[in-house]
């Protein structure tokens, strides 16, 4: 059974930090590009950051560059998103996504974790 379970969300003040985790099981983690997406109320889901299978290549959406860091541990089947200098506009549900390198393979999503940045 495939599972992607996010954790680490919560309420934080502007300027604060959170570390999101996504634990994967039921598929070959090391063969999947891992990504974090977010969806704010009334907005479309957007890509925040992604990391290639060996961790050697990363991508960040412009608004989070220099503040967020994505990393992965292929031995533990986990992907992380360290979020620093959080802003109210970072408030959203954050989702973990697994995309296979093999074309046409199954894509997996987690259930999401809420991040709220507010005073």
Biotite code that builds the C-alpha atoms (Angstrom):
import biotite.structure as struc

atoms = struc.array([
    struc.Atom([0.000, 0.000, 0.000], chain_id="A", res_id=1, res_name="UNK", atom_name="CA", element="C"),
    struc.Atom([1.454, 3.326, -1.095], chain_id="A", res_id=2, res_name="UNK", atom_name="CA", element="C"),
    struc.Atom([1.568, 6.024, 1.539], chain_id="A", res_id=3, res_name="UNK", atom_name="CA", element="C"),
    struc.Atom([2.927, 9.557, 1.694], chain_id="A", res_id=4, res_name="UNK", atom_name="CA", element="C"),
    struc.Atom([2.428, 11.008, 5.151], chain_id="A", res_id=5, res_name="UNK", atom_name="CA", element="C"),
    struc.Atom([3.246, 14.647, 5.783], chain_id="A", res_id=6, res_name="UNK", atom_name="CA", element="C"),
    struc.Atom([3.909, 16.073, 9.225], chain_id="A", res_id=7, res_name="UNK", atom_name="CA", element="C"),
    struc.Atom([5.386, 19.148, 10.860], chain_id="A", res_id=8, res_name="UNK", atom_name="CA", element="C"),
    struc.Atom([2.800, 21.747, 9.946], chain_id="A", res_id=9, res_name="UNK", atom_name="CA", element="C"),
    struc.Atom([1.304, 24.154, 12.437], chain_id="A", res_id=10, res_name="UNK", atom_name="CA", element="C"),
    struc.Atom([0.871, 27.763, 13.473], chain_id="A", res_id=11, res_name="UNK", atom_name="CA", element="C"),
    struc.Atom([3.941, 29.979, 13.469], chain_id="A", res_id=12, res_name="UNK", atom_name="CA", element="C"),
    struc.Atom([4.544, 33.700, 13.732], chain_id="A", res_id=13, res_name="UNK", atom_name="CA", element="C"),
    struc.Atom([5.946, 35.679, 10.791], chain_id="A", res_id=14, res_name="UNK", atom_name="CA", element="C"),
    struc.Atom([9.701, 35.265, 10.653], chain_id="A", res_id=15, res_name="UNK", atom_name="CA", element="C"),
    struc.Atom([9.526, 31.860, 12.274], chain_id="A", res_id=16, res_name="UNK", atom_name="CA", element="C"),
    struc.Atom([10.539, 28.435, 10.997], chain_id="A", res_id=17, res_name="UNK", atom_name="CA", element="C"),
    struc.Atom([8.971, 25.051, 10.421], chain_id="A", res_id=18, res_name="UNK", atom_name="CA", element="C"),
    struc.Atom([10.313, 21.773, 9.112], chain_id="A", res_id=19, res_name="UNK", atom_name="CA", element="C"),
    struc.Atom([7.929, 19.600, 7.147], chain_id="A", res_id=20, res_name="UNK", atom_name="CA", element="C"),
    struc.Atom([8.537, 15.886, 6.737], chain_id="A", res_id=21, res_name="UNK", atom_name="CA", element="C"),
    struc.Atom([7.055, 13.398, 4.309], chain_id="A", res_id=22, res_name="UNK", atom_name="CA", element="C"),
    struc.Atom([7.430, 9.699, 5.032], chain_id="A", res_id=23, res_name="UNK", atom_name="CA", element="C"),
    struc.Atom([7.028, 7.401, 2.020], chain_id="A", res_id=24, res_name="UNK", atom_name="CA", element="C"),
    struc.Atom([6.247, 3.711, 1.843], chain_id="A", res_id=25, res_name="UNK", atom_name="CA", element="C"),
    struc.Atom([4.926, 1.139, -0.616], chain_id="A", res_id=26, res_name="UNK", atom_name="CA", element="C"),
    struc.Atom([6.982, 2.215, -3.641], chain_id="A", res_id=27, res_name="UNK", atom_name="CA", element="C"),
    struc.Atom([10.618, 2.620, -4.716], chain_id="A", res_id=28, res_name="UNK", atom_name="CA", element="C"),
    struc.Atom([11.357, 5.974, -3.145], chain_id="A", res_id=29, res_name="UNK", atom_name="CA", element="C"),
    struc.Atom([14.816, 6.408, -4.672], chain_id="A", res_id=30, res_name="UNK", atom_name="CA", element="C"),
    struc.Atom([13.342, 6.175, -8.193], chain_id="A", res_id=31, res_name="UNK", atom_name="CA", element="C"),
    struc.Atom([11.001, 9.103, -7.694], chain_id="A", res_id=32, res_name="UNK", atom_name="CA", element="C"),
    struc.Atom([11.475, 12.836, -7.921], chain_id="A", res_id=33, res_name="UNK", atom_name="CA", element="C"),
    struc.Atom([10.016, 14.290, -4.743], chain_id="A", res_id=34, res_name="UNK", atom_name="CA", element="C"),
    struc.Atom([8.230, 17.608, -4.600], chain_id="A", res_id=35, res_name="UNK", atom_name="CA", element="C"),
    struc.Atom([6.411, 19.880, -2.204], chain_id="A", res_id=36, res_name="UNK", atom_name="CA", element="C"),
    struc.Atom([3.317, 21.721, -3.412], chain_id="A", res_id=37, res_name="UNK", atom_name="CA", element="C"),
    struc.Atom([1.043, 24.103, -1.562], chain_id="A", res_id=38, res_name="UNK", atom_name="CA", element="C"),
    struc.Atom([-2.508, 25.299, -1.953], chain_id="A", res_id=39, res_name="UNK", atom_name="CA", element="C"),
    struc.Atom([-3.852, 28.422, -0.302], chain_id="A", res_id=40, res_name="UNK", atom_name="CA", element="C"),
    struc.Atom([-7.605, 29.034, 0.084], chain_id="A", res_id=41, res_name="UNK", atom_name="CA", element="C"),
    struc.Atom([-9.131, 30.071, -3.227], chain_id="A", res_id=42, res_name="UNK", atom_name="CA", element="C"),
    struc.Atom([-5.925, 29.450, -5.149], chain_id="A", res_id=43, res_name="UNK", atom_name="CA", element="C"),
    struc.Atom([-4.577, 26.716, -7.362], chain_id="A", res_id=44, res_name="UNK", atom_name="CA", element="C"),
    struc.Atom([-2.056, 24.211, -6.087], chain_id="A", res_id=45, res_name="UNK", atom_name="CA", element="C"),
    struc.Atom([1.461, 25.368, -6.889], chain_id="A", res_id=46, res_name="UNK", atom_name="CA", element="C"),
    struc.Atom([4.888, 23.770, -6.957], chain_id="A", res_id=47, res_name="UNK", atom_name="CA", element="C"),
    struc.Atom([7.110, 25.010, -4.137], chain_id="A", res_id=48, res_name="UNK", atom_name="CA", element="C"),
    struc.Atom([10.243, 22.872, -4.443], chain_id="A", res_id=49, res_name="UNK", atom_name="CA", element="C"),
    struc.Atom([11.445, 19.608, -5.904], chain_id="A", res_id=50, res_name="UNK", atom_name="CA", element="C"),
    struc.Atom([14.476, 17.360, -5.566], chain_id="A", res_id=51, res_name="UNK", atom_name="CA", element="C"),
    struc.Atom([15.817, 14.774, -7.966], chain_id="A", res_id=52, res_name="UNK", atom_name="CA", element="C"),
    struc.Atom([16.304, 11.145, -7.076], chain_id="A", res_id=53, res_name="UNK", atom_name="CA", element="C"),
    struc.Atom([19.858, 11.430, -5.748], chain_id="A", res_id=54, res_name="UNK", atom_name="CA", element="C"),
    struc.Atom([19.384, 14.867, -4.212], chain_id="A", res_id=55, res_name="UNK", atom_name="CA", element="C"),
    struc.Atom([21.840, 16.450, -6.602], chain_id="A", res_id=56, res_name="UNK", atom_name="CA", element="C"),
    struc.Atom([19.384, 18.713, -8.348], chain_id="A", res_id=57, res_name="UNK", atom_name="CA", element="C"),
    struc.Atom([16.784, 20.955, -6.754], chain_id="A", res_id=58, res_name="UNK", atom_name="CA", element="C"),
    struc.Atom([14.199, 23.486, -7.891], chain_id="A", res_id=59, res_name="UNK", atom_name="CA", element="C"),
    struc.Atom([12.555, 26.308, -5.957], chain_id="A", res_id=60, res_name="UNK", atom_name="CA", element="C"),
    struc.Atom([9.678, 28.583, -6.785], chain_id="A", res_id=61, res_name="UNK", atom_name="CA", element="C"),
    struc.Atom([10.912, 32.173, -6.881], chain_id="A", res_id=62, res_name="UNK", atom_name="CA", element="C"),
    struc.Atom([9.051, 33.370, -3.793], chain_id="A", res_id=63, res_name="UNK", atom_name="CA", element="C"),
    struc.Atom([10.705, 30.765, -1.545], chain_id="A", res_id=64, res_name="UNK", atom_name="CA", element="C"),
    struc.Atom([14.274, 30.905, -2.875], chain_id="A", res_id=65, res_name="UNK", atom_name="CA", element="C"),
    struc.Atom([16.719, 31.607, -0.070], chain_id="A", res_id=66, res_name="UNK", atom_name="CA", element="C"),
    struc.Atom([14.115, 30.790, 2.598], chain_id="A", res_id=67, res_name="UNK", atom_name="CA", element="C"),
    struc.Atom([13.131, 27.167, 1.963], chain_id="A", res_id=68, res_name="UNK", atom_name="CA", element="C"),
    struc.Atom([15.378, 24.129, 1.590], chain_id="A", res_id=69, res_name="UNK", atom_name="CA", element="C"),
    struc.Atom([14.283, 20.752, 0.271], chain_id="A", res_id=70, res_name="UNK", atom_name="CA", element="C"),
    struc.Atom([16.231, 17.618, 1.139], chain_id="A", res_id=71, res_name="UNK", atom_name="CA", element="C"),
    struc.Atom([15.755, 13.863, 1.063], chain_id="A", res_id=72, res_name="UNK", atom_name="CA", element="C"),
    struc.Atom([17.011, 10.777, 2.841], chain_id="A", res_id=73, res_name="UNK", atom_name="CA", element="C"),
    struc.Atom([16.806, 7.774, 0.534], chain_id="A", res_id=74, res_name="UNK", atom_name="CA", element="C"),
    struc.Atom([17.814, 5.415, 3.343], chain_id="A", res_id=75, res_name="UNK", atom_name="CA", element="C"),
    struc.Atom([14.857, 6.552, 5.450], chain_id="A", res_id=76, res_name="UNK", atom_name="CA", element="C"),
    struc.Atom([12.442, 7.148, 2.529], chain_id="A", res_id=77, res_name="UNK", atom_name="CA", element="C"),
    struc.Atom([11.786, 10.696, 3.653], chain_id="A", res_id=78, res_name="UNK", atom_name="CA", element="C"),
    struc.Atom([11.747, 14.131, 2.116], chain_id="A", res_id=79, res_name="UNK", atom_name="CA", element="C"),
    struc.Atom([11.919, 17.351, 4.074], chain_id="A", res_id=80, res_name="UNK", atom_name="CA", element="C"),
    struc.Atom([11.127, 21.016, 3.592], chain_id="A", res_id=81, res_name="UNK", atom_name="CA", element="C"),
    struc.Atom([12.901, 23.407, 5.924], chain_id="A", res_id=82, res_name="UNK", atom_name="CA", element="C"),
    struc.Atom([11.021, 26.698, 5.896], chain_id="A", res_id=83, res_name="UNK", atom_name="CA", element="C"),
    struc.Atom([12.646, 29.791, 7.381], chain_id="A", res_id=84, res_name="UNK", atom_name="CA", element="C"),
    struc.Atom([11.661, 33.457, 7.494], chain_id="A", res_id=85, res_name="UNK", atom_name="CA", element="C"),
    struc.Atom([8.042, 32.467, 7.038], chain_id="A", res_id=86, res_name="UNK", atom_name="CA", element="C"),
    struc.Atom([5.574, 35.057, 5.770], chain_id="A", res_id=87, res_name="UNK", atom_name="CA", element="C"),
    struc.Atom([1.771, 35.214, 6.030], chain_id="A", res_id=88, res_name="UNK", atom_name="CA", element="C"),
    struc.Atom([1.588, 34.512, 2.297], chain_id="A", res_id=89, res_name="UNK", atom_name="CA", element="C"),
    struc.Atom([3.198, 31.117, 2.933], chain_id="A", res_id=90, res_name="UNK", atom_name="CA", element="C"),
    struc.Atom([-0.014, 30.046, 4.660], chain_id="A", res_id=91, res_name="UNK", atom_name="CA", element="C"),
    struc.Atom([-1.386, 27.016, 2.824], chain_id="A", res_id=92, res_name="UNK", atom_name="CA", element="C"),
    struc.Atom([-1.860, 23.289, 2.921], chain_id="A", res_id=93, res_name="UNK", atom_name="CA", element="C"),
    struc.Atom([1.445, 21.715, 1.926], chain_id="A", res_id=94, res_name="UNK", atom_name="CA", element="C"),
    struc.Atom([1.452, 18.458, -0.039], chain_id="A", res_id=95, res_name="UNK", atom_name="CA", element="C"),
    struc.Atom([4.162, 15.932, -0.774], chain_id="A", res_id=96, res_name="UNK", atom_name="CA", element="C"),
    struc.Atom([4.265, 14.431, -4.289], chain_id="A", res_id=97, res_name="UNK", atom_name="CA", element="C"),
    struc.Atom([6.217, 11.521, -5.735], chain_id="A", res_id=98, res_name="UNK", atom_name="CA", element="C"),
    struc.Atom([6.834, 11.466, -9.501], chain_id="A", res_id=99, res_name="UNK", atom_name="CA", element="C"),
    struc.Atom([8.468, 8.413, -11.072], chain_id="A", res_id=100, res_name="UNK", atom_name="CA", element="C"),
    struc.Atom([11.413, 8.760, -13.449], chain_id="A", res_id=101, res_name="UNK", atom_name="CA", element="C"),
    struc.Atom([9.755, 6.183, -15.676], chain_id="A", res_id=102, res_name="UNK", atom_name="CA", element="C"),
    struc.Atom([7.379, 7.859, -18.124], chain_id="A", res_id=103, res_name="UNK", atom_name="CA", element="C"),
    struc.Atom([3.775, 6.903, -17.550], chain_id="A", res_id=104, res_name="UNK", atom_name="CA", element="C"),
    struc.Atom([4.365, 5.673, -14.040], chain_id="A", res_id=105, res_name="UNK", atom_name="CA", element="C"),
    struc.Atom([2.022, 6.345, -11.159], chain_id="A", res_id=106, res_name="UNK", atom_name="CA", element="C"),
    struc.Atom([2.204, 9.684, -9.362], chain_id="A", res_id=107, res_name="UNK", atom_name="CA", element="C"),
    struc.Atom([1.502, 9.710, -5.638], chain_id="A", res_id=108, res_name="UNK", atom_name="CA", element="C"),
    struc.Atom([0.245, 12.487, -3.356], chain_id="A", res_id=109, res_name="UNK", atom_name="CA", element="C"),
    struc.Atom([0.102, 12.865, 0.385], chain_id="A", res_id=110, res_name="UNK", atom_name="CA", element="C"),
    struc.Atom([-2.916, 14.115, 2.300], chain_id="A", res_id=111, res_name="UNK", atom_name="CA", element="C"),
    struc.Atom([-1.379, 17.486, 3.163], chain_id="A", res_id=112, res_name="UNK", atom_name="CA", element="C"),
    struc.Atom([-0.381, 19.374, 6.283], chain_id="A", res_id=113, res_name="UNK", atom_name="CA", element="C"),
    struc.Atom([-1.602, 22.844, 7.222], chain_id="A", res_id=114, res_name="UNK", atom_name="CA", element="C"),
    struc.Atom([0.889, 25.669, 7.658], chain_id="A", res_id=115, res_name="UNK", atom_name="CA", element="C"),
    struc.Atom([-0.450, 28.911, 9.087], chain_id="A", res_id=116, res_name="UNK", atom_name="CA", element="C"),
    struc.Atom([1.759, 31.981, 9.441], chain_id="A", res_id=117, res_name="UNK", atom_name="CA", element="C"),
    struc.Atom([0.062, 34.571, 11.590], chain_id="A", res_id=118, res_name="UNK", atom_name="CA", element="C"),
    struc.Atom([0.411, 36.752, 14.655], chain_id="A", res_id=119, res_name="UNK", atom_name="CA", element="C"),
])
